[in-house]
C-alpha cells in the first residue's frame, strides 16, 4: 500500500475510532488557546490544563498579560516547564497583540508567526482550533512518531513531515488528522509500549509485524 492510499484509508477509519477527537488543551477563546499552546511546549496538555484555570481567571485580556508583573506571571506559571522563558514570551506576545492587533489574536499564519514564542506549530493549533482554518498540519511528538510507524514518511524533522502530510491528507482533514493521530498515540500507539495486539488500525500499519516479532522475542 502506498503512503497516499494508506493516508486515504486512515482518513476513513480514524474518525470512526475517535469521533470525538479534539484539541485537549482547555480554552474558551483564541487568546486562551494561544497562551495554552505556548505553555504546552515541552510540557503535557494535562499539566497545562492544571495551571490555566487560575491563569485565565486572573488574566482575561492581552493587555492583562502585557502589563503583568514579570515575577508575578512567572510565579503563576511555576508548575510549567521553562516557565521563565514562557512568561517572557507571553508578555511580549501580548504586548504585540495590543500594539498591532487591538488586543486580538490575528487570524493569519504570517501575523501569528511574528508573535514572540509562536512558531508554525502553535499557529496551526490556533488557526485550526480557534478559527476553523485548515492552513497546515500540527506535527507534535505523537504525529511525528505515528507518521513514521504508519509508513507515511521517512522524515524525522517536523518541518519536513508537515508538507508530506499536507500532500497526502485532504486539506479539509488537516486539523482533525493531527487530533486523530494524537488520540491514537496517547491511547494505543505509545512510544515505548505500543498496544499492537489491540490496535484498531494494525492492518494498515507496516510496523505491526515488526513490533509483534520484538514482543515475541522478549517473551521467548
C-alpha contacts under 8 A as a table, 3 or more apart, distances in Angstrom:
res1	aa1	res2	aa2	distance
1	X	5	X	6.13
1	X	6	X	6.30
2	X	5	X	5.19
2	X	6	X	6.13
3	X	6	X	4.99
3	X	7	X	6.00
3	X	151	X	6.37
3	X	152	X	4.89
3	X	153	X	7.54
3	X	168	X	7.32
4	X	7	X	5.14
4	X	8	X	6.24
4	X	152	X	7.71
4	X	168	X	5.32
4	X	169	X	7.85
5	X	8	X	5.11
5	X	9	X	6.24
6	X	9	X	5.07
6	X	10	X	6.09
6	X	152	X	7.52
6	X	204	X	6.68
7	X	10	X	5.02
7	X	11	X	6.21
7	X	152	X	7.18
7	X	168	X	6.12
7	X	169	X	6.20
8	X	11	X	5.18
8	X	12	X	6.56
8	X	168	X	7.71
8	X	169	X	6.96
9	X	12	X	5.15
9	X	13	X	6.33
9	X	204	X	7.95
10	X	13	X	5.21
10	X	14	X	5.57
10	X	201	X	7.97
10	X	204	X	7.88
11	X	14	X	5.81
11	X	15	X	6.86
11	X	169	X	7.66
11	X	173	X	7.61
11	X	177	X	7.27
12	X	15	X	6.53
12	X	16	X	7.44
13	X	16	X	5.38
13	X	17	X	6.49
13	X	201	X	7.90
14	X	17	X	4.98
14	X	18	X	5.94
14	X	19	X	7.82
14	X	180	X	6.17
15	X	18	X	5.07
15	X	19	X	4.88
15	X	21	X	7.81
15	X	180	X	7.10
16	X	19	X	5.48
17	X	200	X	7.64
18	X	21	X	5.35
18	X	180	X	6.50
18	X	183	X	7.36
21	X	176	X	7.25
21	X	179	X	5.63
21	X	180	X	5.96
21	X	183	X	6.64
22	X	176	X	7.28
22	X	179	X	5.71
23	X	26	X	7.79
23	X	129	X	7.01
23	X	179	X	6.60
24	X	45	X	6.57
25	X	33	X	7.31
25	X	36	X	6.75
25	X	37	X	7.57
25	X	45	X	5.71
25	X	46	X	7.80
25	X	48	X	7.41
25	X	49	X	6.35
26	X	33	X	7.43
26	X	36	X	7.79
26	X	49	X	6.14
26	X	52	X	7.91
27	X	30	X	7.67
27	X	32	X	5.31
27	X	33	X	5.34
27	X	36	X	7.67
28	X	32	X	6.51
28	X	33	X	7.50
29	X	32	X	5.49
29	X	33	X	6.47
29	X	130	X	6.84
30	X	33	X	5.11
30	X	34	X	6.08
30	X	105	X	6.36
30	X	126	X	6.75
30	X	130	X	5.26
30	X	131	X	7.73
31	X	34	X	5.02
31	X	35	X	6.22
31	X	61	X	7.59
31	X	62	X	7.33
31	X	104	X	7.47
31	X	105	X	6.11
32	X	35	X	5.24
32	X	36	X	6.01
32	X	56	X	6.93
33	X	36	X	5.01
33	X	37	X	5.93
33	X	126	X	6.42
33	X	130	X	7.20
34	X	37	X	5.25
34	X	38	X	6.31
34	X	105	X	7.96
34	X	122	X	7.37
34	X	126	X	6.12
35	X	38	X	5.19
35	X	39	X	6.27
35	X	90	X	6.80
36	X	39	X	5.03
36	X	40	X	6.15
36	X	48	X	6.69
36	X	52	X	7.12
37	X	40	X	4.95
37	X	41	X	7.01
37	X	122	X	6.07
37	X	125	X	7.46
37	X	126	X	7.99
38	X	41	X	6.03
38	X	86	X	6.96
38	X	90	X	7.58
38	X	117	X	6.54
38	X	118	X	6.88
38	X	122	X	6.89
39	X	43	X	7.19
39	X	48	X	6.58
39	X	80	X	7.10
39	X	83	X	7.87
39	X	86	X	6.43
40	X	43	X	4.84
40	X	44	X	6.11
40	X	45	X	6.11
40	X	48	X	6.21
41	X	44	X	7.97
42	X	81	X	7.02
43	X	47	X	6.91
43	X	48	X	7.16
43	X	80	X	6.95
43	X	81	X	6.24
44	X	47	X	5.35
44	X	48	X	6.40
45	X	48	X	5.02
45	X	49	X	6.03
46	X	49	X	5.17
46	X	50	X	6.50
47	X	50	X	5.17
47	X	51	X	6.76
47	X	79	X	7.87
47	X	80	X	7.17
48	X	51	X	5.32
48	X	52	X	6.20
48	X	80	X	6.94
49	X	52	X	5.37
49	X	53	X	7.06
50	X	53	X	6.86
51	X	54	X	6.34
51	X	55	X	6.42
51	X	76	X	7.90
51	X	77	X	7.06
51	X	79	X	7.24
51	X	80	X	7.80
52	X	55	X	4.67
52	X	56	X	5.66
53	X	56	X	5.39
53	X	57	X	6.28
54	X	57	X	5.12
54	X	58	X	6.26
55	X	58	X	5.24
55	X	59	X	6.00
55	X	76	X	6.87
56	X	59	X	5.18
56	X	60	X	5.81
57	X	60	X	6.31
59	X	62	X	7.83
59	X	64	X	5.29
59	X	65	X	6.07
60	X	64	X	6.40
61	X	64	X	5.13
61	X	65	X	6.79
61	X	103	X	7.29
62	X	65	X	5.30
62	X	66	X	6.09
62	X	94	X	4.86
62	X	95	X	7.15
62	X	97	X	6.64
62	X	98	X	6.46
62	X	103	X	5.40
62	X	104	X	7.43
63	X	66	X	4.93
63	X	67	X	6.00
63	X	94	X	6.64
63	X	95	X	6.97
63	X	98	X	6.24
63	X	103	X	6.69
64	X	67	X	5.40
64	X	68	X	6.00
65	X	68	X	5.02
65	X	90	X	6.98
65	X	91	X	5.42
65	X	94	X	6.15
65	X	95	X	7.80
66	X	90	X	7.64
66	X	91	X	4.56
66	X	92	X	6.61
66	X	93	X	7.73
66	X	94	X	5.12
66	X	95	X	4.78
66	X	98	X	7.86
67	X	91	X	7.38
67	X	95	X	7.93
68	X	72	X	7.08
68	X	73	X	6.37
68	X	91	X	7.22
69	X	72	X	5.08
69	X	73	X	6.16
70	X	73	X	5.30
70	X	74	X	6.19
70	X	87	X	7.23
70	X	88	X	7.32
71	X	74	X	5.07
71	X	75	X	6.14
72	X	75	X	5.05
72	X	76	X	6.31
73	X	76	X	4.97
73	X	77	X	6.32
73	X	87	X	6.12
74	X	77	X	5.09
74	X	78	X	5.92
74	X	83	X	6.15
74	X	84	X	5.64
74	X	87	X	5.64
75	X	78	X	5.07
76	X	79	X	7.88
77	X	80	X	5.54
77	X	83	X	5.53
77	X	84	X	7.94
77	X	87	X	7.19
78	X	81	X	7.56
78	X	83	X	5.73
78	X	84	X	7.94
79	X	83	X	7.51
80	X	83	X	5.34
82	X	85	X	5.69
82	X	86	X	6.22
83	X	86	X	4.98
83	X	87	X	5.86
84	X	87	X	5.18
84	X	88	X	6.31
85	X	88	X	5.13
85	X	89	X	6.20
86	X	89	X	4.99
86	X	90	X	6.00
86	X	117	X	7.43
87	X	90	X	5.17
87	X	91	X	6.23
88	X	91	X	5.32
88	X	92	X	6.23
89	X	92	X	5.10
89	X	93	X	5.78
89	X	116	X	5.47
89	X	117	X	5.16
90	X	93	X	4.98
90	X	94	X	6.01
90	X	116	X	7.39
90	X	117	X	7.10
91	X	94	X	5.30
91	X	95	X	6.08
92	X	95	X	5.00
92	X	96	X	6.39
92	X	115	X	7.88
92	X	116	X	6.10
93	X	96	X	5.31
93	X	97	X	6.37
93	X	115	X	5.18
93	X	116	X	4.90
93	X	117	X	6.96
94	X	97	X	4.77
94	X	98	X	6.16
94	X	103	X	7.25
95	X	98	X	5.14
95	X	99	X	6.10
96	X	99	X	4.96
96	X	100	X	5.69
96	X	101	X	7.26
96	X	115	X	6.87
97	X	100	X	5.52
97	X	101	X	4.81
97	X	102	X	6.31
97	X	103	X	4.67
97	X	104	X	6.04
97	X	105	X	6.61
97	X	115	X	7.99
98	X	101	X	5.75
98	X	102	X	5.00
98	X	103	X	4.04
98	X	104	X	7.34
99	X	102	X	6.50
99	X	103	X	7.35
100	X	103	X	7.70
101	X	104	X	5.47
101	X	105	X	7.06
101	X	106	X	6.85
105	X	112	X	7.79
106	X	111	X	6.19
106	X	112	X	6.24
107	X	111	X	7.47
107	X	112	X	7.38
107	X	127	X	6.51
107	X	131	X	7.07
108	X	111	X	5.48
108	X	112	X	6.21
108	X	127	X	7.44
109	X	112	X	5.17
109	X	113	X	6.16
109	X	120	X	7.46
109	X	123	X	6.18
109	X	124	X	7.62
109	X	127	X	7.70
109	X	135	X	7.77
110	X	113	X	5.64
110	X	114	X	6.65
111	X	114	X	5.41
111	X	115	X	7.14
112	X	115	X	5.53
112	X	118	X	6.66
112	X	119	X	7.81
112	X	123	X	5.83
113	X	116	X	7.72
113	X	118	X	5.30
113	X	119	X	5.19
113	X	120	X	6.17
113	X	123	X	6.49
114	X	118	X	7.16
115	X	118	X	5.50
118	X	121	X	7.85
118	X	122	X	5.71
118	X	123	X	6.56
119	X	122	X	5.48
119	X	123	X	6.20
120	X	123	X	4.95
120	X	124	X	6.01
121	X	124	X	5.12
121	X	125	X	6.37
121	X	137	X	7.90
121	X	138	X	5.46
121	X	139	X	6.80
121	X	140	X	7.92
122	X	125	X	5.10
122	X	126	X	6.35
122	X	138	X	7.94
123	X	126	X	5.17
123	X	127	X	6.00
124	X	127	X	5.17
124	X	128	X	5.79
124	X	134	X	7.88
124	X	135	X	6.63
124	X	136	X	5.85
124	X	137	X	6.65
124	X	138	X	5.92
125	X	128	X	5.37
125	X	129	X	5.88
125	X	130	X	7.79
125	X	138	X	6.48
125	X	175	X	7.88
126	X	129	X	5.43
126	X	130	X	5.23
126	X	131	X	6.92
127	X	130	X	5.72
127	X	131	X	5.02
127	X	132	X	6.19
127	X	133	X	5.20
127	X	134	X	7.15
127	X	135	X	7.15
128	X	131	X	5.84
128	X	132	X	4.69
128	X	133	X	4.67
128	X	134	X	5.46
128	X	135	X	7.16
128	X	175	X	5.55
129	X	132	X	5.53
129	X	133	X	7.58
129	X	175	X	7.49
134	X	137	X	7.72
134	X	171	X	6.30
134	X	172	X	6.46
134	X	173	X	7.55
134	X	174	X	5.74
134	X	175	X	5.89
135	X	171	X	7.88
135	X	174	X	7.67
136	X	162	X	7.32
136	X	166	X	6.80
136	X	174	X	6.22
136	X	175	X	7.31
137	X	162	X	5.80
137	X	165	X	7.09
137	X	166	X	6.65
137	X	174	X	5.21
137	X	175	X	6.02
137	X	177	X	7.62
137	X	178	X	6.43
138	X	143	X	7.70
138	X	162	X	7.27
138	X	175	X	7.14
138	X	178	X	5.85
139	X	142	X	7.62
139	X	143	X	5.23
139	X	144	X	5.92
139	X	158	X	5.72
139	X	161	X	7.30
139	X	162	X	6.35
139	X	178	X	7.04
140	X	143	X	5.33
140	X	144	X	6.08
140	X	158	X	7.41
141	X	144	X	5.15
141	X	145	X	6.04
142	X	145	X	5.14
142	X	146	X	6.06
142	X	181	X	6.77
142	X	182	X	5.40
142	X	185	X	5.46
142	X	186	X	7.55
143	X	146	X	5.28
143	X	147	X	5.84
143	X	178	X	6.33
143	X	181	X	5.69
143	X	182	X	6.10
143	X	185	X	7.66
144	X	147	X	5.24
144	X	148	X	6.51
144	X	156	X	6.88
144	X	158	X	6.56
144	X	161	X	7.10
145	X	148	X	5.44
145	X	149	X	6.30
145	X	191	X	7.51
146	X	149	X	4.87
146	X	150	X	5.73
146	X	181	X	6.80
146	X	185	X	6.99
146	X	189	X	7.60
147	X	150	X	5.34
147	X	151	X	6.25
147	X	152	X	5.15
147	X	153	X	6.07
147	X	161	X	7.98
148	X	151	X	5.16
148	X	152	X	6.02
148	X	153	X	5.54
148	X	154	X	5.89
148	X	155	X	7.50
148	X	156	X	7.77
149	X	152	X	7.73
149	X	205	X	6.96
149	X	206	X	6.98
149	X	207	X	5.55
150	X	204	X	7.29
150	X	205	X	4.92
150	X	206	X	5.97
150	X	207	X	6.64
151	X	154	X	7.19
151	X	205	X	7.27
151	X	206	X	6.36
151	X	207	X	7.82
152	X	164	X	7.99
152	X	165	X	7.59
153	X	161	X	6.94
153	X	164	X	7.01
155	X	158	X	7.83
155	X	160	X	6.25
155	X	161	X	5.72
156	X	160	X	7.33
156	X	161	X	6.74
157	X	160	X	5.30
157	X	161	X	6.13
158	X	161	X	4.82
158	X	162	X	6.07
159	X	162	X	5.74
159	X	163	X	7.46
160	X	163	X	6.02
160	X	164	X	6.87
161	X	164	X	5.28
161	X	165	X	6.34
162	X	165	X	5.21
162	X	166	X	6.12
163	X	166	X	4.87
163	X	167	X	6.27
164	X	167	X	5.24
164	X	168	X	6.37
165	X	168	X	4.98
165	X	169	X	5.75
166	X	169	X	5.52
166	X	170	X	7.25
166	X	171	X	6.92
166	X	174	X	7.08
167	X	170	X	7.54
169	X	173	X	6.66
169	X	174	X	6.64
169	X	177	X	7.84
170	X	173	X	5.63
170	X	174	X	6.79
171	X	174	X	5.19
172	X	175	X	7.72
173	X	176	X	5.27
173	X	177	X	5.55
174	X	177	X	5.24
174	X	178	X	6.78
175	X	178	X	5.70
175	X	179	X	6.82
176	X	179	X	4.91
176	X	180	X	6.05
177	X	180	X	5.07
177	X	181	X	6.28
178	X	181	X	5.26
178	X	182	X	6.01
179	X	182	X	4.99
179	X	183	X	5.95
180	X	183	X	5.24
180	X	184	X	6.18
181	X	184	X	5.02
181	X	185	X	5.89
182	X	185	X	4.95
182	X	186	X	6.08
183	X	186	X	5.30
183	X	187	X	6.02
184	X	187	X	5.19
184	X	188	X	5.30
184	X	189	X	5.95
185	X	188	X	5.68
185	X	189	X	4.46
185	X	190	X	5.31
185	X	191	X	7.72
186	X	189	X	6.63
186	X	190	X	5.95
187	X	190	X	7.07
188	X	194	X	6.11
188	X	195	X	5.44
188	X	196	X	7.68
188	X	198	X	7.96
188	X	199	X	6.47
189	X	193	X	7.37
189	X	194	X	4.30
189	X	195	X	5.97
189	X	196	X	7.28
189	X	199	X	7.68
190	X	193	X	5.51
190	X	194	X	4.65
190	X	195	X	7.39
191	X	194	X	6.37
195	X	198	X	5.88
195	X	199	X	6.14
196	X	199	X	4.95
196	X	202	X	6.67
196	X	208	X	6.36
196	X	211	X	7.22
196	X	212	X	7.16
197	X	202	X	7.84
197	X	212	X	7.89
199	X	202	X	5.29
200	X	203	X	7.99
201	X	204	X	5.45
201	X	205	X	6.54
202	X	205	X	4.96
202	X	208	X	5.87
203	X	206	X	7.89
203	X	208	X	7.63
205	X	208	X	5.52
206	X	209	X	6.94
206	X	210	X	7.90
207	X	210	X	5.23
207	X	211	X	6.25
208	X	211	X	5.38
208	X	212	X	6.23
209	X	212	X	5.13
209	X	213	X	6.19
210	X	213	X	5.23
210	X	214	X	6.36
211	X	214	X	5.06
211	X	215	X	6.23
212	X	215	X	5.08
212	X	216	X	6.12
213	X	216	X	5.00
213	X	217	X	6.26
214	X	217	X	5.16
214	X	218	X	6.37
215	X	218	X	5.09
215	X	219	X	6.25
216	X	219	X	5.13
216	X	220	X	6.00
217	X	220	X	4.96
